[in-house]
């Protein structure tokens, strides 16, 4: 039991603070504690626990029987020879899908309904549309002693390809399904089962859509040159275009990508080539919410440089991605100089021992929060003896803090998180601790605010999993 709970705590969110100016001091009031199911960790397959994004549904795999079955809020689903892919939720938490083995065939199971059997279903290919109403996956079929890839969208099979690039699939805002297919030695983007022009290669994870127009933007190789393809038209040719680019601004009116020419790298913004560097940090191009500002991290002579709106603002041994405030007026990021961590906010540096997460702005852009601890901040490290800093003020120290926990209320007046002290876990609202539990769990969206005053999470209370709803009382 203890070992399993330790693993479960790895997926929860934690923090703690004093409340500075800009936040309203309040108390958490427990208004409901609804039992979901009895929770026996001896039947739980390791690392199979999944929480819905709305924190109302708990799914895990039963490991006791020779067959395998999914358990949803304590209710057992049909038994299968194996559950090949763990359950995934739609973004609203209302639909659940997983892949199961039946003899030598596989089926996709969506809210209990099985697809037709296939030779194989590609791992990680289950994809819900943004509204949760559509489901797609990639199947592998044996055709004339050869393997063919094919998509299935809401039960409708698409064209066969020699291969479909794993991870390239998705739905756009119009719920149209897209992916990159390979036929012979050519690759092509496929939208709603309609293949576009074939190219020698297409950049992995480079597909973007311009607003709701359906216009596709991606990188492709024609001969020896890489080019950005926008609305079917090829742009300037380069030696390379960095994976994960081009990147579109939120309003779809600006486009940036990382290109290589003469063995040097630079950002191309709205067709204009920027300053050349030894390298550009991957996935570092960030646009502000109003689409008027952008930033990226460049590297020259062993040092990293933050570039905001085309101008270098600082240099350090390490530089994180930038974070723009919701009103787009402020920018923050982390740097490291000689093993000392700093946060740079509005151009001013402040030193801290170990910073564990990118700073988070409140919705009104007035407050900023991040986690500090006594261990060196390395990927995967758990911050212990840790606190949360809000607007430069360091809060109360707790035994463990997981940095993904910090959540501002939608109106920006409150801060809630989860902390652990003396092996008990509890929410902390504006500095005040709530009811203690053996563990607190939640899904991909963290603690979920249902409105400005009410939030929800899941807790382990003895042998029961409970859905907890707390209300803010000022």
C-alpha positions, 0 to 999 in steps of 0.5 A: 500500500505504501509503495503504491501511494508513493508512486501515486503521489508522483502524479499529484500537484503540490505547493504553499505560499504566503499571500502577497498584495494582489490576492484575497485571503480566504478559507477553503470550505469542504462542501462535498465529499462524494465516494467514487469507489473502494480503492484496493491498491493490491488489485491495481496494475502499476502505473495504470491509474488515470484521472479524467480532466474534470476530476470526476472519473478514475480508471485503472487496470485490474491485475488479479485475473489472468485476463485484463479489464478496465475498472471505471469508478469501481465498475469492471468493464469486459475482460480481454486477453490484454489491454494494449493501450491504457485508457485515454479521456476526451478533453471534457472527461465524458468519453474513455477509449482504450485498445484491447487484445482479442486473440490475434486481433485488436479492437478500440473500445470507446465508452464500452463499444468495440470497433471491428477487429484489426490485425494491429492498432498503432500504439499511442494513436487513439485521438479525440477531437477537441470537442470530444465527439470524434475518435480516430486511430491508426491500424496496421493491416496485413495486405498480400504479405505486406503491411499497410497503415490506415486511419479509422475515424468514427468507424470510417476507414481512410485510404491505405498507405505504406506508412503513417508517421506516428505522432503526426495525427490530430484534429483541427478546430473544425474537427477535421482529421489530419496526418502525414502519410507515406506512399513509396518514397514520398510523403504527403499531408492528408486532411479529411482523407484527401492527400495533398501534394507529395514531397520528398519529406515532411517535418515531423510535428510541423503541421499547423492550421491558420485559425478556422480557415483550414489552411495548412502550414508545414515544412517539407523537403523538395530535393535538397532544400527544406521549405515552408508550405503555406496554403499549398505554396512553397516558400524560400529553400533552406538547408534545414528547418527545425523540427516543431516549426513553423509556429503560428501566432494565436490569431494566425496572422504571424508565422515564425520558424527556425531555419539553417543556412551556411551552417548557421541557424536563425528565426524567420519571422513573417518572411524576415530572417533574423540574427544568425546563431550557432543554434536555436533552442528547440521548441523555444518560439513563444508568441504572446496571447495578443500575437503582437510579441514573440520570443525564442532562445538562441545559442552562441559560443556556449552561452544561451540568449533570450531574444524578445521581439527580435532583441537580445535581453540577457545571456546565461549558461542556461535559459528557459522558454519565455512566459508572457503574461495574459495581457501580453505586457510582461515577460518572465523566464528562468536563467542559470549562472554558475549554478545559481538560479534566477528569475528574470521578470520585466528585465529584472533578475532575482536570485533563488537557490533552486527554481523548479518550474516556469513562472505562472502568471495570474489571469489578471497579470498582477501576480507571478508564482513559482516553486523553489526547493533544496535540491538542484532543479534537474529534469524529474527531480522532486522539490523537497523542503520546498516553497512557492514564491509569489511576487518575490515573497517566499511562502511556508516550507513543506516536506514536498512540493510538485511544481505543476500544482500552482493554480490561480482562480479564474478571476485571479483573486486566489491561489490553490495548490496541494501540499504534503506535511507529515505524510498527509496531503491537503489543499492550501488556499491562500495560505490556509490548509484544508482537510488532510488525506492519504493522497490527492490525485487529479487529471491533466488539468490539475485542480479544476476550478468550476467557477471563481469560487469552487474547485474539485480534486480526487482524494484517497480517504482510507480505502475510498476514492472520493471526489472532493469539492471545496468552496472559497469563503472570504 
